[in-house]
Amino acid sequence: MTEDAWREEVIALLVRGEKIAAIRVYREHTGADLAAAKAFVDGLQTTLKTGALPQQASSDLDAELLTTLREGQYIQAIKRYRTATGCVLKEAKDAVDALAAAHGIERRAGLGCLGSVALIVLVLVAACMRAARPAC
């Protein structure tokens, strides 16, 4: 089956309401795990309902997303996936999570806003304490 033929089959299955069969066809032709295939088919189903077909996620996109994830750019990977597929935020997050999990990539937790503020306060307190010390 050609690249376009199986993609058209996935769309036709979704139009007929055969979501499980669409997931199966997608997995057979992409090698994606169940979570990633479901996320993709869910996103495609959503875009079919809204009337806008997404660009299909390709192995090039997966490679790009994996590189982005390995660099710790989790949010950027989600944005890129959304741009490429046209799916909604939740579906993009689920797909990126599934891709990361399939390749053993864990999301790195950053400091966040509160952590950054605490670090700044700590540095300022240390600087004030050092300035308040009498010279020997």
C-alpha positions in Angstrom: 0.0 0.0 0.0 1.4 3.4 -0.9 2.0 6.2 1.6 -1.1 8.2 0.4 -3.3 5.1 0.2 -3.0 4.1 3.8 -3.4 7.7 4.9 -6.6 7.9 2.9 -7.7 4.6 4.4 -7.2 6.0 7.9 -9.4 9.0 7.0 -12.1 6.8 5.4 -12.2 4.6 8.5 -12.7 7.6 10.7 -15.4 9.0 8.5 -17.2 5.7 8.8 -16.8 5.8 12.6 -14.2 2.9 12.7 -11.7 4.6 15.0 -10.1 1.3 16.3 -9.5 0.1 12.7 -8.0 3.5 11.9 -5.6 3.2 14.8 -4.7 -0.3 13.7 -3.9 0.9 10.1 -1.9 3.8 11.4 0.2 1.6 13.7 0.8 -1.0 10.9 2.2 1.6 8.6 4.1 3.9 11.0 5.3 1.5 13.7 3.9 3.9 16.3 2.9 2.5 19.7 -0.7 2.5 20.8 -0.7 5.7 22.7 1.0 7.7 19.9 -1.3 6.2 17.3 -4.4 6.9 19.4 -3.2 10.5 19.9 -2.7 11.0 16.2 -6.0 9.5 15.2 -7.8 11.5 17.9 -6.2 14.7 16.5 -7.1 13.7 12.9 -10.7 13.0 14.0 -10.9 16.4 15.6 -9.6 18.2 12.6 -12.0 16.2 10.3 -14.9 17.4 12.4 -13.7 21.0 12.1 -13.2 20.7 8.4 -9.4 21.3 8.3 -7.1 18.4 7.5 -3.8 18.4 9.2 -0.4 17.8 7.6 0.5 14.2 8.4 3.2 13.6 11.1 6.2 12.0 9.4 9.3 10.3 10.6 11.1 13.6 9.9 8.8 15.3 12.4 9.3 12.5 14.9 13.1 12.9 14.6 12.8 16.6 15.0 10.6 16.2 18.0 13.0 13.7 19.6 15.9 16.1 19.1 13.9 18.9 20.7 12.8 16.7 23.6 16.4 15.5 24.2 17.4 19.2 24.4 14.9 19.6 27.2 12.6 21.8 25.1 9.3 20.0 26.0 7.0 23.0 25.3 8.7 23.7 22.0 8.1 20.1 20.9 4.4 20.4 21.7 4.2 23.6 19.7 6.0 22.0 16.8 3.6 19.0 16.9 0.6 21.3 16.9 1.9 23.3 14.0 2.6 20.1 11.9 -0.7 18.3 12.7 -3.2 21.0 13.4 -4.4 19.2 16.5 -5.5 20.8 19.8 -3.1 21.4 22.7 -4.2 18.3 24.8 -3.8 16.0 21.9 -0.4 17.5 21.0 0.7 17.1 24.6 -0.5 13.5 24.8 1.3 12.7 21.5 4.6 14.3 22.6 4.3 12.5 26.0 3.8 9.2 24.2 6.7 9.8 21.9 9.0 10.8 24.8 7.9 7.7 26.8 8.5 5.4 23.8 12.1 6.6 23.6 12.8 6.8 27.3 13.0 10.6 27.5 11.9 12.0 30.8 10.6 15.5 31.1 13.1 17.6 33.0 11.6 19.7 35.8 12.8 23.3 35.8 12.8 25.7 38.6 9.6 27.3 37.6 8.6 30.8 38.6 8.5 30.2 42.4 11.9 28.5 42.2 13.4 31.4 40.3 12.0 33.9 42.8 13.4 31.9 45.7 16.8 31.7 44.1 16.9 35.5 43.5 15.8 36.2 47.1 18.5 33.8 48.4 21.2 35.6 46.3 20.0 39.0 47.5 20.0 37.9 51.2 23.5 36.5 50.9 24.7 39.7 49.2 23.2 41.9 52.0 24.7 39.7 54.7 28.1 40.0 53.1 27.8 43.8 52.8 26.6 44.1 56.4 29.7 42.3 57.8 32.3 44.5 59.5 35.7 44.6 57.8 38.5 43.0 59.7 
